[in-house]
Amino acid sequence: VAESIPAKVFPERRIVPIDCTELIRGLGAFHCLSQQQPL
């Protein structure tokens, strides 16, 4: 279901779902991995 919105917006792109089960168990998600950028 979540892949359908980006697929409509970017029909020329391949949508690759990522299993975030382990991150969610640790009370995070993919955003938590990518939000801080080291300087």
PLY file of the C-alpha trace (Angstrom):
ply
format ascii 1.0
element vertex 39
property float x
property float y
property float z
element edge 38
property int vertex1
property int vertex2
end_header
0.00 0.00 0.00
2.71 2.50 0.95
4.53 1.89 -2.33
1.53 2.91 -4.44
1.77 6.67 -3.76
5.43 7.14 -4.79
4.82 4.78 -7.72
2.08 7.10 -9.00
4.20 10.22 -8.49
7.37 8.69 -9.99
6.16 6.14 -12.57
9.60 5.96 -14.21
11.29 4.98 -10.91
11.52 1.55 -9.31
10.15 1.50 -5.76
12.12 -0.79 -3.42
10.39 -1.46 -0.09
12.67 -1.84 2.93
11.83 -4.09 5.89
12.17 -1.87 8.98
10.93 -4.48 11.46
14.11 -4.47 13.54
14.24 -0.67 13.61
10.62 -0.40 14.70
11.28 -2.84 17.55
13.92 -0.36 18.71
11.33 2.46 18.48
12.74 3.90 15.27
12.22 3.72 11.53
14.18 4.40 8.35
13.97 8.15 9.02
15.83 7.62 12.30
18.77 6.15 10.37
19.02 9.00 7.91
18.11 12.17 9.80
21.52 13.06 11.30
24.43 13.70 8.99
27.91 13.70 10.56
30.03 16.77 9.88
0 1
1 2
2 3
3 4
4 5
5 6
6 7
7 8
8 9
9 10
10 11
11 12
12 13
13 14
14 15
15 16
16 17
17 18
18 19
19 20
20 21
21 22
22 23
23 24
24 25
25 26
26 27
27 28
28 29
29 30
30 31
31 32
32 33
33 34
34 35
35 36
36 37
37 38
